[in-house]
Amino acid sequence: MARSCSICNRGSLKGNQRSHSKIATIKRQHVNVQTLFKDGKRIAACTSCIRSHGRVKTAK
């Protein structure tokens, strides 16, 4: 499963991490994606979509 939200299509960000000698290495910042069930299907939703406006209801 890809590390992106299936609701807002938000994915990971890419940036540089600098050492003391200013050597750049690529650093990925991934979205906090949780798997849950919606309408009987398993989806991957980020936590901001789960919190905001009740877009996703978790099955309990």
C-alpha positions in Angstrom: 0.0 0.0 0.0 1.3 3.4 -0.9 1.9 6.0 1.8 -0.7 8.4 0.7 -4.2 9.3 1.8 -7.0 7.9 -0.3 -9.3 10.8 0.6 -7.3 13.9 0.1 -4.5 12.3 -1.9 -1.8 13.9 0.3 1.6 12.1 -0.1 5.0 12.4 1.3 7.3 15.4 1.1 10.9 15.5 0.1 13.6 17.7 1.5 17.3 17.9 2.4 18.8 16.9 5.7 22.1 18.8 6.2 25.0 17.5 8.2 27.6 19.6 10.0 29.7 19.7 6.8 26.7 20.8 4.8 26.4 17.5 2.9 22.8 17.1 1.7 21.0 13.8 2.0 17.4 13.4 0.8 14.9 13.0 3.7 11.3 11.9 3.2 8.5 13.1 5.5 5.6 10.7 5.3 2.0 11.4 6.1 0.5 9.7 9.2 -1.7 7.2 7.3 -4.0 4.9 9.2 -5.9 1.9 7.8 -9.5 1.7 8.7 -12.8 0.5 7.3 -15.4 2.7 5.5 -18.5 1.1 3.9 -17.0 -2.3 4.3 -13.8 -1.5 2.4 -10.3 -1.0 3.8 -9.0 2.5 3.1 -5.9 4.4 4.1 -6.7 7.8 5.5 -4.4 10.4 7.1 -5.1 11.5 10.6 -6.1 15.0 9.6 -8.9 13.6 7.4 -10.0 11.4 10.3 -10.2 14.3 12.7 -11.6 17.0 10.4 -15.4 17.3 10.0 -16.1 13.6 10.5 -15.2 12.7 6.9 -14.3 9.2 8.0 -16.1 7.1 10.5 -14.1 4.3 12.2 -15.7 0.9 12.6 -15.9 -0.1 16.3 
